């Protein structure tokens, strides 16, 4: 069978799946081991282009396993895998000296930084709400041993829009209300939307309701929840009038109206 005949047969076999997934978004995990061969790279990219041509939106999430293993080896750390997943402890050596040696810019945000017009990084969020507690399992190592972690070094990003601030958070360990109220106070601007992990997965219904009450009292219009927010927070947001909400996953895009 010629290569053209083989390609035609492959397309015929794939036709039912093309019809099923046309217009859908597929996430493709492109593993690091598949990047080692030029022929394999070309084959993968050709398939991704073909998927795009038949109307399937493709989000490529790249790997880098071999590069990570090689870097850890140079640092004197042995790669470990547990149940097929890479295990890397916090002593892997990616400290300030490592970043400087490899030309990675490092900036400590202690309070407020503005890397670009209309965009701010905010840290140092004080504890404003006692009900936003941090679980006891979160600790950090000091010279005196392990102590409770207050996550005073956690930062978030705020983007200015004509409707107010769009605040992007990671896991909101200091408390999502603590963070949002601090950002609004520091920048003296209202909040339009909050996006990311709100760390409400372990919260009870009363705390979740109180959190969304406080959001809406501040004029929050949009709430995009992900990972550590939890399903109950999403259900609660869905019951609120005047609040647009969505679940954010890998590959999702957020488009904001320009403004500062």
C-alpha positions as CSV (number, residue, x, y, z in Angstrom):
1,X,0.0,0.0,0.0
2,X,1.4,3.4,-1.0
3,X,1.8,6.2,1.5
4,X,-1.1,8.1,-0.1
5,X,-3.4,5.1,0.1
6,X,-2.4,4.6,3.7
7,X,-3.2,8.3,4.5
8,X,-6.6,8.0,2.8
9,X,-7.4,4.8,4.7
10,X,-6.5,6.6,8.0
11,X,-8.7,9.5,7.2
12,X,-11.7,7.2,6.4
13,X,-11.2,5.4,9.7
14,X,-10.9,8.7,11.5
15,X,-14.0,10.3,9.8
16,X,-16.5,9.3,12.6
17,X,-14.2,10.9,15.2
18,X,-13.7,14.0,13.1
19,X,-17.5,14.5,12.8
20,X,-17.9,13.9,16.6
21,X,-15.2,16.4,17.7
22,X,-15.4,19.1,15.0
23,X,-15.9,22.5,16.8
24,X,-14.7,21.0,20.1
25,X,-11.5,21.9,22.0
26,X,-9.0,19.1,22.6
27,X,-6.1,19.3,25.0
28,X,-3.1,17.4,23.7
29,X,-0.3,16.5,26.2
30,X,2.9,16.6,24.1
31,X,5.4,14.7,26.3
32,X,9.0,15.7,26.5
33,X,10.2,12.3,25.3
34,X,8.3,12.9,22.0
35,X,10.4,16.0,21.4
36,X,13.7,14.3,21.1
37,X,13.3,13.1,17.5
38,X,13.0,15.5,14.6
39,X,10.9,13.0,12.7
40,X,8.5,12.5,15.6
41,X,8.2,16.3,16.2
42,X,7.2,16.8,12.5
43,X,4.7,13.9,12.7
44,X,3.1,15.3,15.8
45,X,2.9,18.8,14.5
46,X,1.4,17.5,11.2
47,X,-1.3,15.7,13.1
48,X,-2.1,18.9,15.1
49,X,-2.3,21.0,11.9
50,X,-4.6,18.4,10.4
51,X,-6.9,18.5,13.5
52,X,-7.0,22.3,13.2
53,X,-7.9,22.1,9.5
54,X,-10.9,19.8,10.1
55,X,-12.3,22.2,12.7
56,X,-11.0,20.9,16.0
57,X,-9.5,23.5,18.3
58,X,-6.3,22.2,19.8
59,X,-4.6,23.3,23.0
60,X,-1.0,21.9,23.3
61,X,0.4,21.3,26.8
62,X,4.1,20.5,26.4
63,X,6.2,18.4,28.6
64,X,9.9,18.5,29.4
65,X,10.7,15.4,31.4
66,X,14.2,14.7,29.9
67,X,15.2,18.3,30.4
68,X,14.0,18.4,34.0
69,X,15.8,15.1,34.7
70,X,19.0,16.5,33.2
71,X,18.7,19.8,35.1
72,X,18.2,17.9,38.4
73,X,21.2,15.8,37.7
74,X,23.4,18.8,37.1
75,X,22.1,20.1,40.5
76,X,23.0,16.9,42.2
77,X,19.5,15.6,42.7
78,X,18.2,12.2,41.7
79,X,14.9,12.0,39.8
80,X,12.3,10.0,41.7
81,X,8.9,8.8,40.4
82,X,6.0,7.6,42.6
83,X,3.3,5.7,40.8
84,X,4.5,7.1,37.5
85,X,4.5,10.7,38.7
86,X,7.7,12.8,39.2
87,X,8.4,13.6,42.8
88,X,10.5,16.7,43.4
89,X,10.9,18.0,47.0
90,X,11.4,21.6,47.9
91,X,15.1,21.2,48.4
92,X,15.7,20.8,44.6
93,X,17.9,23.9,44.6
94,X,15.9,26.4,42.5
95,X,17.0,29.3,44.8
96,X,18.1,32.9,44.0
97,X,21.7,31.7,43.1
98,X,20.3,29.2,40.6
99,X,18.0,31.8,39.0
100,X,20.8,34.4,38.7
101,X,23.2,31.9,37.2
102,X,20.7,30.9,34.5
103,X,19.6,34.4,33.6
104,X,16.2,34.2,35.2
105,X,15.0,37.6,36.4
106,X,13.9,37.5,40.0
107,X,11.8,40.2,41.7
108,X,10.5,39.9,45.2
109,X,7.1,41.6,45.6
110,X,6.7,42.9,49.1
111,X,3.7,45.1,48.9
112,X,3.1,46.5,45.4
113,X,4.9,46.3,42.1
114,X,3.8,47.6,38.7
115,X,5.7,45.8,35.9
116,X,3.5,47.3,33.2
117,X,0.9,50.2,32.9
118,X,-2.4,49.0,34.2
119,X,-1.0,45.8,35.7
120,X,0.0,45.3,39.3
121,X,1.4,42.6,41.5
122,X,0.2,42.9,45.1
123,X,1.4,41.0,48.2
124,X,1.6,41.4,51.9
125,X,-2.2,40.9,52.5
126,X,-3.1,41.4,56.1
127,X,-5.5,39.2,58.0
128,X,-8.9,41.1,57.9
129,X,-11.4,38.3,58.4
130,X,-10.9,35.8,61.2
131,X,-13.2,33.2,59.6
132,X,-10.7,32.9,56.7
133,X,-8.6,30.5,58.6
134,X,-5.5,28.6,57.3
135,X,-5.5,24.8,58.0
136,X,-3.0,23.6,60.6
137,X,-1.3,21.3,58.0
138,X,0.3,24.3,56.3
139,X,3.7,24.9,58.0
140,X,7.0,26.4,57.0
141,X,10.5,25.6,58.2
142,X,12.4,28.3,60.1
143,X,15.6,28.3,62.2
144,X,13.4,27.5,65.2
145,X,11.7,24.6,63.4
146,X,8.3,24.3,61.8
147,X,5.8,27.1,62.4
148,X,2.3,27.8,61.0
149,X,2.5,29.3,57.6
150,X,0.6,32.6,57.3
151,X,1.4,32.9,53.5
152,X,2.5,36.5,53.9
153,X,4.5,36.1,50.7
154,X,1.6,35.1,48.5
155,X,0.9,37.5,45.7
156,X,-1.9,38.1,43.2
157,X,-2.2,40.1,39.9
158,X,-4.6,42.9,39.3
159,X,-5.4,44.3,35.8
160,X,-7.2,47.6,35.3
161,X,-10.3,47.7,33.2
162,X,-12.9,50.4,32.6
163,X,-15.3,48.5,34.9
164,X,-12.8,48.0,37.7
165,X,-10.0,45.6,38.7
166,X,-9.8,42.1,37.4
167,X,-7.9,40.2,40.1
168,X,-6.1,36.9,39.3
169,X,-5.2,34.7,42.2
170,X,-3.4,31.4,42.7
171,X,-4.7,29.5,45.7
172,X,-5.7,32.4,48.0
173,X,-4.2,30.8,51.1
174,X,-4.3,34.2,53.0
175,X,-8.1,34.2,52.4
176,X,-9.7,35.4,49.2
177,X,-11.6,38.2,50.9
178,X,-8.4,39.3,52.7
179,X,-6.6,39.5,49.3
180,X,-9.4,41.2,47.4
181,X,-10.0,43.9,50.0
182,X,-6.3,44.5,50.4
183,X,-5.9,45.0,46.6
184,X,-8.8,47.4,46.4
185,X,-7.5,49.4,49.3
186,X,-3.9,49.6,48.0
187,X,-5.0,50.6,44.5
188,X,-8.1,52.6,45.6
189,X,-10.2,51.0,42.8
190,X,-13.3,48.8,42.8
191,X,-13.2,45.1,41.8
192,X,-14.9,43.9,38.7
193,X,-13.9,40.3,38.6
194,X,-12.0,37.6,40.5
195,X,-10.4,34.7,38.7
196,X,-8.6,31.6,40.0
197,X,-8.5,29.4,43.0
198,X,-10.3,30.9,46.0
199,X,-9.4,28.1,48.5
200,X,-13.0,27.5,49.4
201,X,-13.0,23.8,48.8
202,X,-12.8,23.0,52.5
203,X,-15.0,25.9,53.6
204,X,-18.5,25.3,55.0
205,X,-21.6,26.7,53.4
206,X,-21.8,29.6,55.9
207,X,-18.3,30.8,55.0
208,X,-18.9,30.4,51.3
209,X,-22.2,32.4,51.5
210,X,-20.5,35.1,53.5
211,X,-17.6,35.3,51.0
212,X,-19.9,35.8,48.0
213,X,-22.1,38.3,50.0
214,X,-19.0,40.4,50.6
215,X,-18.0,40.1,46.9
216,X,-21.4,41.3,45.7
217,X,-21.4,44.1,48.3
218,X,-18.2,45.3,46.6
219,X,-19.9,45.3,43.2
220,X,-18.3,42.1,41.9
221,X,-19.7,41.3,38.5
222,X,-17.7,38.2,37.3
223,X,-16.4,35.2,39.3
224,X,-14.2,32.6,37.5
225,X,-13.5,29.7,39.8
226,X,-10.9,26.9,39.5
227,X,-9.2,24.0,41.2
228,X,-9.2,24.8,45.0
229,X,-12.5,26.7,44.9
230,X,-14.7,23.6,45.1
231,X,-18.0,22.6,43.7
232,X,-20.1,24.1,46.5
233,X,-18.6,27.5,45.8
234,X,-19.6,27.1,42.2
235,X,-23.1,26.0,43.1
236,X,-23.5,29.0,45.4
237,X,-22.3,31.4,42.8
238,X,-24.8,30.0,40.3
239,X,-27.7,30.8,42.6
240,X,-26.8,34.5,42.9
241,X,-28.6,37.1,40.8
242,X,-26.5,39.7,39.1
243,X,-23.3,37.6,39.3
244,X,-21.8,36.0,36.2
245,X,-19.7,32.9,37.0
246,X,-17.8,30.2,35.2
247,X,-15.5,27.3,35.9
248,X,-12.0,27.8,34.6
249,X,-10.0,24.9,33.2
250,X,-6.8,24.3,31.3
251,X,-6.8,26.1,28.0
252,X,-9.5,28.7,28.9
253,X,-8.9,32.3,27.9
254,X,-10.1,35.5,29.6
255,X,-10.5,38.6,27.4
256,X,-10.7,41.9,29.2
257,X,-11.6,45.3,27.8
258,X,-8.5,47.5,27.6
259,X,-8.2,50.2,30.2
260,X,-6.2,51.2,33.3
